[in-house]
């Protein structure tokens, strides 16, 4: 009997922990909860328009989808983890920041980068350097997503064009981003090391910043933006 009672107490304690975790957010009814969980689980099998439409549906479900999306951050499939992070960025609730912060140390690069992007969009600007580094990616989609997150969270642009084939012009724009962040963070090495590696001079950092600094605060509800299909890897919305 004591053994049964002890097991029961453990089960109740576990339920209490789960309830405490979920009580932060509005809970879906049973049918909606099942639909949200089903859609998250199907992310791993979906591609292109089917996947994008599913992610947009989850983002439009709003706060009631957050508990299941947080669970999705721990999913065994990195494609699910990365895309749950993307959806949380679109929902825009800053209360998820503590749940996302460990994801920047994920074993998979695409998950780390997507988590850094989401955290930056939500106002945790410590991860801006990760996104600036992503501006030099060989993948157009990675450059696009990193730049959009930086513009959205800082209201700056620095004449960066993710589509240009002119690598020198792109390097100049990245250098301007790095110079700006070096000033914000009091870390001159972040810009100077890049300039040295790419043979750039201080005058190469001249250009427009495209706006004034905008530091997000409070809970945000960004308007979902059209998302072009992503190549395999970052974020994993169109591949395994």
MOJO-V900885 format. One record per residue. N is the residue number from 1. PHI is phi in radians with two decimals (none if undefined). Layout:
n: {N	N}
phi: {PHI	PHI}
This chain:
n: {1	2	3	4	5	6	7	8	9	10	11	12	13	14	15	16	17	18	19	20	21	22	23	24	25	26	27	28	29	30	31	32	33	34	35	36	37	38	39	40	41	42	43	44	45	46	47	48	49	50	51	52	53	54	55	56	57	58	59	60	61	62	63	64	65	66	67	68	69	70	71	72	73	74	75	76	77	78	79	80	81	82	83	84	85	86	87	88	89	90	91	92	93	94	95	96	97	98	99	100	101	102	103	104	105	106	107	108	109	110	111	112	113	114	115	116	117	118	119	120	121	122	123	124	125	126	127	128	129	130	131	132	133	134	135	136	137	138	139	140	141	142	143	144	145	146	147	148	149	150	151	152	153	154	155	156	157	158	159	160	161	162	163	164	165	166	167	168	169	170	171	172	173	174	175	176	177	178	179	180	181	182	183	184	185	186	187	188	189	190	191	192	193	194	195	196	197	198	199	200	201	202	203	204	205	206	207	208	209	210	211	212	213	214	215	216	217	218	219	220	221	222	223	224	225	226	227	228	229	230	231	232	233	234	235	236	237	238	239	240}
phi: {none	-1.06	-1.09	-1.11	-1.09	-1.12	-1.09	-1.09	-1.09	-1.09	-1.10	-1.13	-1.11	-1.11	-1.09	-1.09	-1.12	-1.07	-1.09	-1.11	-1.12	-1.42	-1.19	-1.11	-2.13	-1.07	-1.71	-1.33	-1.26	-1.06	-1.14	-1.16	-1.05	-1.15	-1.16	-1.09	-1.10	-1.10	-1.16	-1.15	-1.15	-1.37	-0.93	-1.10	-1.76	-1.73	-2.52	0.84	-1.06	-1.07	-1.19	-1.04	-1.11	-1.13	-1.13	-1.15	-1.06	-1.11	-1.17	-1.30	-1.17	1.30	-1.00	-1.13	-1.53	-1.06	-0.98	-1.21	-1.19	-1.09	-1.08	-1.11	-1.13	-1.83	-1.11	-1.19	-1.61	-1.08	-1.10	-1.19	-1.04	-1.12	-1.32	-1.11	-1.10	-1.04	-1.10	-1.08	-1.12	-1.22	-1.18	1.42	-1.65	-1.21	-1.16	-1.48	-0.93	-1.05	-1.34	-1.53	-0.98	-1.14	-1.23	-1.26	-1.91	-1.05	-1.27	-1.88	-1.03	-1.08	-1.22	-1.05	-1.20	-1.14	-1.18	-1.09	-1.10	-1.11	-1.07	-1.15	-1.05	-1.43	1.90	-1.56	-1.43	-1.07	-1.74	-0.96	-1.00	-1.09	-1.26	-1.09	-1.09	-1.19	-1.15	-1.71	-1.08	-1.28	-1.63	-1.02	-1.13	-1.13	-1.06	-1.08	-1.14	-1.12	-1.17	-1.07	-1.14	-1.14	-1.10	-1.14	-1.67	-2.08	1.06	-2.15	-2.41	1.01	0.99	-1.43	-2.20	-1.23	-1.65	-1.14	-1.61	-1.43	-1.14	-1.18	-1.09	-1.16	-1.09	-1.08	-1.16	-1.11	-1.08	-1.11	-1.06	-1.18	-1.07	-1.07	-1.18	-1.04	-1.21	-1.20	-1.77	1.01	-2.22	-1.08	-1.13	-1.05	-1.56	-1.14	-1.16	-1.19	-1.06	-1.15	-1.19	-1.91	1.14	-1.74	-2.00	-1.06	-1.18	-1.24	-1.55	-1.26	2.71	-1.58	-1.65	1.35	2.73	-1.72	-1.09	-2.29	-1.73	-1.08	-2.58	1.28	-1.37	-2.04	-2.31	-1.15	-1.33	-0.99	-1.84	-1.03	-2.06	-1.19	-0.96	-1.69	-1.24	-1.03	2.13	-2.74	-1.24	-1.50	-1.65	-2.47	3.10	-1.54}
